[in-house]
Amino acid sequence: MLDLIVKYLSTLGLAGLLAGVFIEAMGVPFPGGIMVILTGFLVNQGRLEFSSALMATLAGYTAGSLTAYLIGRNLGQPFFMRCSRYLRISPERLEQTRAWLDRSAPAFIVFGRFLPGVSNLTPYMAGVSRIGMGYFLFFNSIFAAGWGFLYLLVGMFFGHNYPLISGYLNTRLPLAGGGILVIYLVYLHLKGRLKKGIKKIK
């Protein structure tokens, strides 16, 4: 599988990377992250340029996320509720995602991509919640830049161990991102309760 991806990237170059990351950003099960890591491996070999690879990654991720956002914004939550059985999305998960977005949209847009089972919903639910497009793209770009930069560096410096590295990123990094998001949401909850307590005292 990995050798096939390397062959694909070697043949199509940056256009293949952009297409793969676009699909990944739309939440479709696809090894887009692995493609970015393997692109870093090709950069290390001098077959691609780092800056061009990073720009292709950012362009693909932004385009895919924006497409998903517009789908969510134009079709709305009723569409996802009707199709939840086919999309394997439970109504409870939709409501949980909506609640997280209402509580802290920036944190969810940046860190929600790390959460298994929720990451593919992030741009769609941002559109459903009618978060401003510029607002969404700003925080989405923060994640995309960090994600693309990190994965390319991993591929460049540890490309010969890419099966081990990709496994690590797919298991440990989502847990770390999820932990950060939970801590941030707990902080917001405690902050809100503290404000209410101060108002009652006054």
C-alpha positions in Angstrom: 0.0 0.0 0.0 2.7 2.5 1.0 4.8 1.5 -2.0 1.8 2.2 -4.2 1.4 5.7 -2.7 5.1 6.4 -3.3 4.7 5.4 -6.9 1.6 7.5 -7.2 3.3 10.6 -5.8 6.4 10.0 -7.9 4.3 9.9 -11.0 1.8 12.7 -10.4 4.0 14.8 -8.1 2.4 17.9 -6.4 -0.9 17.5 -8.3 -1.3 14.0 -6.8 -0.5 15.3 -3.3 -3.0 18.1 -3.7 -5.7 15.7 -4.8 -5.0 13.3 -1.9 -5.0 16.0 0.7 -8.2 17.5 -0.8 -10.0 14.1 -0.2 -8.5 13.8 3.3 -9.7 17.3 4.2 -13.3 16.5 3.1 -13.4 13.8 5.8 -13.4 10.9 3.4 -11.4 7.8 4.7 -8.2 8.3 2.7 -4.5 8.1 3.6 -3.9 11.8 3.0 -1.7 12.1 6.0 0.4 9.2 4.9 0.8 10.8 1.5 2.1 14.0 3.1 4.7 12.0 5.1 5.8 10.1 2.0 6.0 13.4 0.2 8.5 14.5 2.8 10.4 11.4 2.1 10.6 12.4 -1.6 11.6 15.9 -0.6 14.5 14.4 1.4 15.6 12.6 -1.7 15.6 15.8 -3.7 12.7 14.8 -6.0 10.4 17.5 -4.7 10.9 20.9 -3.1 9.8 21.5 0.5 8.1 24.9 -0.1 6.2 23.6 -3.1 5.1 20.5 -1.2 3.9 22.6 1.7 2.0 25.0 -0.5 0.3 22.0 -2.3 -0.7 20.6 1.1 -2.1 23.9 2.3 -4.0 24.4 -1.0 -5.4 20.9 -1.0 -6.4 21.0 2.6 -8.0 24.4 2.4 -9.9 23.6 -0.8 -11.2 20.3 0.7 -12.2 21.9 4.0 -14.0 24.8 2.3 -15.9 22.3 0.1 -17.1 20.4 3.1 -17.9 23.7 4.9 -20.0 24.8 2.0 -21.8 21.5 1.8 -22.7 21.8 5.5 -23.7 25.4 5.2 -26.0 24.8 2.1 -27.5 21.5 3.0 -27.8 22.1 6.8 -28.2 19.7 9.7 -31.5 18.1 8.5 -29.6 16.6 5.6 -27.1 15.0 8.0 -29.9 13.8 10.3 -31.7 12.1 7.3 -28.5 10.6 6.0 -26.8 9.8 9.3 -27.5 6.0 8.9 -25.7 5.9 5.5 -22.9 8.2 6.7 -22.5 6.1 9.9 -23.0 9.3 12.0 -25.3 8.9 15.0 -27.6 11.8 15.9 -26.0 11.9 19.3 -22.6 12.5 17.7 -24.0 15.3 15.6 -25.5 17.0 18.6 -22.2 16.5 20.6 -20.3 18.1 17.7 -22.7 21.0 17.5 -22.4 21.6 21.3 -18.6 21.6 21.1 -18.7 24.1 18.3 -21.1 26.4 20.2 -18.9 26.2 23.3 -15.6 27.0 21.5 -15.5 27.1 17.7 -11.7 28.0 17.4 -10.6 25.2 19.6 -12.9 22.7 17.9 -11.8 23.8 14.4 -8.1 23.4 15.3 -8.2 20.4 17.6 -11.4 18.7 16.5 -9.4 17.3 13.5 -7.5 15.1 16.0 -10.6 13.4 17.4 -11.4 10.0 16.0 -15.0 9.8 14.8 -15.4 13.6 14.9 -12.6 14.8 12.7 -14.5 14.1 9.5 -17.5 16.1 10.7 -15.5 19.2 11.7 -15.8 21.3 8.5 -19.3 20.1 7.8 -20.6 21.1 11.2 -18.8 24.4 11.0 -20.9 25.1 7.9 -24.1 23.8 9.6 -23.5 26.1 12.5 -23.1 29.0 10.0 -19.7 30.1 11.4 -18.3 32.9 9.3 -16.4 31.6 6.3 -13.4 33.8 7.0 -13.4 32.9 10.6 -13.5 29.2 9.7 -10.7 29.5 7.1 -8.5 31.4 9.5 -8.5 28.7 12.2 -8.6 25.9 9.7 -5.4 27.3 8.2 -3.7 27.2 11.6 -4.4 23.5 11.8 -3.5 22.9 8.1 -0.2 24.7 8.4 0.9 22.9 11.5 -0.3 19.5 10.2 1.3 19.9 6.8 4.6 21.3 8.2 4.9 18.5 10.9 4.1 15.6 8.5 6.5 16.8 5.9 9.3 17.2 8.4 8.5 13.7 9.7 8.8 12.3 6.2 12.0 14.2 5.5 13.9 13.1 8.6 12.4 9.7 9.3 11.3 8.6 5.9 13.1 5.3 6.0 11.0 4.4 9.1 7.7 5.7 7.7 5.6 2.6 8.6 6.6 3.1 12.3 6.2 6.9 12.2 2.8 6.8 10.4 1.5 4.3 13.0 2.7 6.6 15.8 1.0 9.7 14.3 -2.2 7.9 13.6 -2.5 6.6 17.2 -0.7 9.0 19.6 -1.3 12.3 17.9 -5.1 12.0 17.8 -5.0 11.2 21.6 -2.8 14.2 22.3 -5.1 16.5 20.3 -8.2 15.1 22.0 -6.6 15.6 25.4 -5.8 19.2 24.6 -9.3 19.8 23.4 -10.9 18.2 26.6 -8.6 20.3 28.8 -9.6 23.5 27.0 -13.3 22.7 27.2 -13.0 22.0 30.9 -11.2 25.3 31.3 -14.1 27.1 29.5 -16.7 25.3 31.7 -14.9 26.2 34.9 -14.4 29.8 33.8 -18.2 30.0 33.0 -19.1 28.6 36.4 -16.8 31.0 38.1 -18.3 34.0 36.4 -21.8 32.8 37.4 -20.6 32.5 41.0 -19.2 36.0 41.0 -22.5 37.4 39.6 -24.5 35.6 42.4 -22.2 37.1 45.1 -22.8 40.6 43.7 
